[in-house]
Amino acid sequence: MNVLGLKAVDRYVGSPLCILLSLFRRQQALEARSKIIFVQLWGIGETICTLPTIKAVKKKYPRARVTVLVTKRNRAVYEALPYVDDIIELNLTAGSVASFIMAHQNDFDIAVDMEEYLNISAIISFFVGKCRIGYSNQIRSRLYDVTVPYNDRQHVVQTYFELATPLGLSAKPKSLEPVAVGREAERNARRLLKGLKGKLLVAIGAGASESSRCRMWPAQCFAKLADVLISKHAAKIVFVGSGAEQAEVERIVGRMSNRGAINLAGKTSQEDLFALLGKFDLFIGNDSGPMHVAAAQGVRTVGLFGPNLPARFGPFGTKNASVYKGTVCQFSPCINVHLGKVPDCLYSKRSQDYQKCMKAISVRDVLLAAEEILK
């Protein structure tokens, strides 16, 4: 089932189920804290943003066994982290979810549901946790014992952290946590970049999640930006992304005047990409997973925003920057993850206003942002 299908089932089946289950909920207090499970089932970028919270909880309760419940798409983020003891991968099918619930009913002292919107995560938390913590928005909040307001006026890193304040966390994070990479991934990254020498090694992420392609800056803009970086900064340009983004990158490279840009979209595993992104001097890209990975790996990062707010999902950290021109569009922000709203664009694809907010970002805007954080 694709992303849109899963979300539709979650909404129309999950919501009534949450109401039904809430009739059987008995209030549980936060008592034992020796087994804690964090539920995070979706995108790479959001998963990256959960790491400071999970690390802080493990630091506060070093004897607690910390488990994360994930799907195949985001599992790699948690691999080999010293503050994660167990990773459980779940297929989001009715049979797999039911089997997991039966095998782990009341197995954890505390279940922390880090999903902003999904009903299925609340349902899972309801069954596997003795005490459940989640956001107070939506019908699903009826299944939690402790709720925390979802603050959509701050960065999601802070919002995740606030979700764990009932566990005694106080000091807010100031940076992301790096993703762990193995020796083989490091070797693969060095091999892919072998021979690339220049004053500035730049990675560009021109793609975006399949759920909202309108977050993508136009191909001709990325092509012009790459040309200027090469001519003005003697930069070496490497495009990264998924296999589904290979063709788009080829179109961008084909529009460039300067030759020599490398297309690595679809040519790396997730772990290889994590290692690869840590090798660059600068990352520039759309609001997407690779943007958050680059920031987590300590690379100076520029994120491009329009349908979503950088105040919520920009590259987190003091040496990063965001370019946002959403004020030109009456609908921005049209993406509100915590409300389950992730549209393509509220203008028709045949309209000249389609992607109005992203088209408003100029190459000069991006260059100025990049040059500022490179000082």
QUIZI-V205376 format. One record per backbone hydrogen bond with DSSP energy under -0.5 kcal/mol. CO is the residue of the C=O (numbers start at 1). NH is the residue of the N-H. Records with the same first field share a line. If there is no record, write none. Layout:
# QUIZI-V205376
CO: NH ; NH
This chain:
# QUIZI-V205376
2: 6
3: 7
4: 8
5: 9
6: 10
7: 11
8: 12
9: 13 ; 14
10: 15
11: 15
13: 17
14: 18
15: 19
16: 20
17: 21
18: 22
19: 23
20: 23
21: 24
22: 25
29: 31
34: 65
35: 109 ; 110
36: 67
37: 112
38: 40 ; 69
39: 114
43: 47
44: 48
45: 49
46: 50
47: 50 ; 51
48: 51
50: 53 ; 54
51: 55
52: 56
53: 57
54: 58
55: 59
56: 60
57: 61
59: 62
61: 64
64: 66
65: 36 ; 67
66: 85 ; 86
67: 38
68: 70 ; 88
69: 40
70: 90
71: 74 ; 75
74: 77 ; 78
75: 78 ; 79
76: 79
78: 81
81: 84
83: 85
86: 68
87: 89
88: 70
91: 93
93: 97
94: 98
95: 99
96: 100
97: 101
98: 102
99: 103
100: 104
104: 107
108: 130
109: 131
110: 37 ; 112
111: 113 ; 133
112: 39 ; 114
118: 122
119: 123
120: 124
121: 125
122: 126
123: 127
124: 128
125: 129
127: 106
128: 108
131: 111
132: 145 ; 146
133: 113
134: 148
138: 141
139: 142
140: 143
141: 144
146: 134
148: 136
149: 151
150: 152
151: 154
155: 158 ; 159
156: 160
157: 161
158: 162
159: 163
160: 164
161: 164
162: 165
164: 167 ; 169
165: 168
182: 186
183: 187
184: 188
185: 189
186: 190
187: 191
188: 192
189: 193
191: 194
193: 196
195: 197
200: 202 ; 236
201: 281 ; 282
202: 238
203: 284
204: 206 ; 240
205: 286
209: 212
212: 215
213: 216
218: 221 ; 222
219: 223
220: 224
221: 225
222: 226
223: 227
224: 228
225: 229
226: 230
227: 231
228: 232 ; 233
229: 233 ; 235
230: 234
234: 199 ; 200
235: 237
236: 202
237: 262
238: 204
239: 264
240: 206
241: 266
242: 245
243: 246
245: 249
246: 250
247: 251
248: 252
249: 253
250: 254
251: 255
252: 255 ; 256
253: 256
262: 239 ; 264
264: 267
269: 273
270: 274
271: 275
272: 276
273: 277
274: 278
276: 279
277: 280
281: 300
282: 203
283: 302
284: 205
285: 304
286: 288
288: 292
289: 293
290: 294
291: 295
292: 296
293: 297
294: 299
295: 298
300: 283
301: 321
302: 285
303: 305 ; 323
304: 287
305: 325
307: 333 ; 335
309: 312 ; 313
310: 314
312: 156
317: 320
321: 303
322: 324
323: 305
325: 328
326: 329
329: 332
334: 336
336: 339 ; 341
337: 340
340: 342
341: 336
348: 351
351: 354
353: 356
355: 359
356: 360
358: 361
362: 366
363: 367
364: 368
365: 369
366: 370
367: 371
368: 372
369: 373
370: 374
372: 375
